[in-house]
Amino acid sequence: MRGRRVSGTKGGGGRAGIRLILVVALAVTAFACATTGGGQVQSDLDSLQEQIRDIRKEQASLADQVSRATAGPRAAVAEPQPGVDVTETRLRLDALQRDLQALTLRVEQSEGRLGVLAQELRSTREALQTLAQSLPASPPAPPVAGGPLPGGGSQAPVTPPATDQTSDALYRQAYLDYSKGNFAPALLELGECLRLDPSGPLADDAQYLIGEVQFSQQHFPEAIAAFDQVIQLFPGGDKAPSAYLKKGLALLELNRTADAVIQLQHVVSAYPRSEEARQARERLRGLGLKER
C-alpha cells in the first residue's frame, strides 16, 4: 500500500470531537494492521496447502514404488531365480520404506502447521469483523428535499449531499467481504473503489485483491488477468512481487508449467530477498528445478 496524506481539521469541536477523532484514528490504524496480518496469514496458508499437495503426490508415487518393490523380494524368496540378488532388492526396499516414512512425517508436520495458520486466519477475520462493528456509524441521511418538516409544512428544496462512500471505505468493506467468503459483493466494491480513485494510494491493493478473489474461486484465467493489471499499471508498487507470484501459481493450476516457471524465476531474480521470492523458490524446488 503506497503512502497517503492525512489532511488536518479546522476549527474546534470540543473535547468530545477530539475524542471521536482519536477513536477513529486508532480504529483505522488497528484495522490496517489486522488487514496486513490477515493477508500474510492467507499467503502462508496458500503456500502451505500447495506444499502439502506436492508432498502427498510424492508420497503416493513412493508408496506405489514400495508396493511394486515388495512383490519382487517375496517372489524371489518363494521361488529363487538365477541371477536375482535378493539382498540388494531388500536393501532397496528398506530405503524406499524409510523415504516413505520420512514423507509421512513431513505431511503430519505440514498439516499441523496448516492447522495453526488456519486458526490464526480465523482469529484475524474475527478481529476484522469486531473492528468493523466498532467503527462510528455514519450520520443519518438528511430529510428528502421538499419533504414535510417535523412541525408541519415543507422544507425548502435543497440539493442532497453526495454519498460519503470513499475509496478507503469501499476497500475496507471489500476486504471484509472477501475474508468472509462473500466474493460477489467484494468484486463489486473493488470495481467501484477503482472507478472512484483509479490512481490513488489503494488502487494497486484493490486491483491485486480482485486477483485474490478470483483465485479463491478457482477462476484462474480471470485471476491471471487481474494480476497482469497490477504488473502493467503499478510495476513499482509493493503489490508487484505478489502479483508475479500468484500469477505463477495460477498458471500452475492451469498446467501451464513452462509459463509458470518464467513467472516464479522472475520473482526470485527481481525480488531476491522478499517473502514472495522464498515461496517461489519452494515451488521451483517442488517442480524439481533450481533458481537461476
Helices and strands as residue ranges (DSSP letters): H 14-78, H 86-134, H 167-180, H 183-196, H 203-216, H 220-233, H 240-253, H 257-270, H 275-286
